Amino acid sequence: MAKLTRQELVSRFKQVKLLALDVDGVLTDDSLFFGPDGFELKRFNISDGLYMVLAMRAGLELAIVSGRYSAATDTRMKDLGVKHVLQGMKDKVKQITPLLEELNLTFSDIAFVGNEILDISLAERAGLSIAVSDSAPELIHVVDYITTRKGGEGAVREVLECYFDAIAVNPRDYLV
């Protein structure tokens, strides 16, 4: 399957109303740190978070769609002000469907960023599908675009830079 160029991705982003993001391997480097008591830590990229906040201020809806529940994800998304945090369901199409109905959107209105085979079903349904550069080959095969950056290393910022180019707005305009 031929992949979109960056310029084509920017053009396609003009139709996107919601950006759905996987967490582990997309917003993180796919590592989990567990203490002996089960306490979990994750490493999130600060630039990804900044651009998520700026995109929400610019009017883009964001949703987290994660196959596993994590209190660390809840904490980080609350810190960023992400309203739609969907966790703990392996079937991501089924997981996001009620949100799309609530927002009066269809799958063609969303862009989705994933990294693993668990993400294939949603990638195949989304209007715009994106894989981070270090994704599973099976996902890379079906997506429209592959980032140049790895998950947890600015891949989400890279995607959101394309969103800002699509709406012809400087992200600095949304700094408070």
C-alpha positions, 0 to 999 in steps of 0.5 A: 500500500502506498503511503501518504507524503507529509504534504498529502497528510497535511491535506487529509488532516483538513477533514479530521475532527477527532484525533485518537491516540493509543498510549503505550508505544505512541505517547510512551516509548513502549516501556513500563516501570513497575515497583515491587508493590505494583506501582506503575510509571510511564515516560511521556514526551513533554513536546507531545503533551504541549502540542496536544494541549495546543491542538485542543485549544485550536479546536481539535477533539482528542481521545485516548484509546488504550487496550489496558487501564493505567492510572499513570495514563489517567494522571497524565491525561488529566494534567493535559486536559484530555476529556476523552480517555478510553482505557481497558478494552482490547477492541478499540473499534467497539471502545471508541464507537460510543464516543463517536456517537456522542460527538456525532462523528463517523469513523471517516472523521477521525485520525488514529495513531497506533503502534501495535497489532491491537491497533489494526482494526481501528486503523482500518476503520479510521478516515486517516490512519497513522503508525509511529515509525517503530510500529509492528510491521503488520500495522505499518502495512495497513496505515496511510502514513508512518511518522519519522519519529518513534513512539514516545519520542515526538511522534505525536508532536510530528502528527500535530504539526501536520494538523496545524499546517492543515488549518494554517495556524501557528501553534504559538498562537495558542500558548497562554 
